[in-house]
Amino acid sequence: MQADILLSGVHIVDLFFRFSAVGVLLGLLLRLTHQRQYWDMAAIVCSMAYLLLTAPIDNVHYGVLRPPLLLLTDLTTVALFGAYWTHVHGAIRFSALPAWLWCLAALWLAWVCVFFLIFAGRGDYHDIHHVVSFAVLVYVLIDAVRGLADDLVEARRRWRLVVIAGISCYMAVLTLFELTLLGVKDHWLFSLINSAVALCISTVITYRVLHPALKISEAASGSDVRQDNPSPDATSPSQSPLAVRLHKHMAEGAYRQNGLSVSALAEQLDVPAHQLRKVINNELGFDNFTHFINSYRIPAVCEVLKDPSQSGVPILTIALEAGFNSIAPFNRAFKHNMGDTPRAYRDRFQK
């Protein structure tokens, strides 16, 4: 016969914060159900499971609920990865995955379900799972940092910044507890602070999503969209003065600068970086700064490759003079824009 659950006043307050956070997240979950944001829903469900599983109650009192709560809690990283990827890179296209990867993912998911639901998470794999989850978080962090500078969509940039801040704080806290404060995790004060912070974060997120004036717009636009290369001097009468200045500056050869960034270009034009990003994104239709720069670099390279008098100039030299840092990104960008390799493109005009 199980012993009764004995709770102190602090534990009751802790539980109040946790159940309040779960209730707030449940309301958000119901809202997202109508919008079919499945990865966001999965992340919310896993977060709710974490709040319930880490409550100040002995494991024996969870009964049959503990294995499924443990499973959902340990799948939180996967759900967060899916939500991040959907908002930043667009919907995950499972149909594009090779068959072997599908099989591997299915086998892994089946094993995880067996391990947590049947074996209750007892075994060496639990530590391995934590390592894999940590590796996923590191990958997401690297992706968020690496793509921040080039991202021209403000909503996506906010997602990246939130992810960078969140994962960095999590890793710092995890490292602190694992290396120095080993006993803090089981302390009642840590549990209380954890539940209070969870309630605050869930309330803020829910308010921003549900409030019409603050609702975060969808930023993901699928995978990289192939842009038509604008003519360097092609400007429209409807374009803003900044867009006209930008076209003129780029036509004068600004794109040839190696390592050119949004911040550097904004400084050259003497405008705030966020204003320049908005112009390139909203008026010119680019969601990635590198794609915008390449829309000038690639046509310039093509003009040299088509010139018979330049047939002896190495392709690497042409790429470097156009502003590319190395041959590999140049080849990828050229193939993406022109549908052919630089050498094959040149051969067409050397016959």
Phi, psi and omega in degrees: 000129183286146178286156179291155178276119179255122184237136174274176179298321179295319179296323179295318177297318178302311179297323178299315178299317183294313181292328175295317178296319178297319178296319178297315180294328178295319176298319177295322179298317179296324178293317182289339178300321180288333182268356177056041175267080193292321180292322175297319179296318179297319178296322179293315180299317179295322178294320177298319179297320179297316180298321180285322184288328183266015177295157182285059180228138179299146183302329184296335183279348180284333180061227184287350181282339186295313181303311179295324177295321178294319178300310181296320179298318182282349175264006181302318181298319179296317180295318179295322177298315179297318179295316179299312183296322180295317183284331185262319185249351183103175183302139177289121183266091182295333180294339181276351181283143177292158184299321182296325180288324174301311181297318180297317180295319180295317178296319179296315181296321178296317179295318179299318179297317179296315184297316184273325183276326183262313181270001177058028176075015180266117180151171183294335183297334181302317177293321178297320179298321178296321178295316178298317179298319178296321179296322178297317178298319178297318179297316179297318179298315179298317180297319181294318180289316184295325183267357185295315185296323184273343186288124182259355182266118187298320180297320178292322178297323177295319177300315181298316181295319178297316180296316179300313181295315183296311182292321179298315178296318180299314181294323179295316180294317180299315179298318180299315182289320184286331185262330186234314187254065187295326184272354184291326185301330182264003182280146182296329181291320178296317179298320180294315178296320179300315181291322179294317178296320178298320179295317180297313182295314181296324179292316180296314180298315181297319180296317181293327180284319186275332182285123185303324185283341184244002185301130180284123180286155178288131186251337186291142182230034181074197180283177183305127181266132180289121183264145171286135182285118178287150175292140184304330181249016182276109177235151181253145178301336182276353181285153180289161177303325179294320178296322178294316177298321180296314178302315182295317181295319180291321180295336179279358174108014180298331182293345181283353180287126177292137178070024180297130181241170177298317182297316180294318180294320178297322179294322178295325180271355180059049177224158176297145182299320182294328178290320178294318177301319181297320180294313181296322182282306188282320184269320184264346172084018178258137177254003182219128185295323179298321178296322178297312180297319180293337177293344173259322184291316184297313177301324179295319177296318181300321179298322179288319181295331180279345184277114181300330181289347180255015186295337180272354181281126180300146180298323179299319179297318179298317181296316180295321179293334178278350177116354179285148182274332182204173187284326185296307178295330177296313180300318180296315181294320181295315180296323180295320184274323187255348179073015181208164178280156179302320181294316179295323179297316180295320182299331180296334184252004180256006182275000000 
